[in-house]
């Protein structure tokens, strides 16, 4: 039994909007997590930076895990 694949042009406007919204959220989360991981000192990260980098590309859970669990809050000045 062959499975039918929908093409972009076959999707409704609502489906296209939903996909574009989810993709933009995913890219924003990944970019935010990557920028934070790049700039944050290793002492303020739970675990090693080298282990977090590949995890950032496990979508959508990697960036969310890093942003919620991977960072140690910096002390307020």
Secondary structure, DSSP 8 states (H G I E B T S, - for coil): -------GGGS-HHHHHHHHHHHHHHHHHHHHHHHHHHHS-GGGBSS-HHHHHHHTTSTTHHHHHIIIIIB------
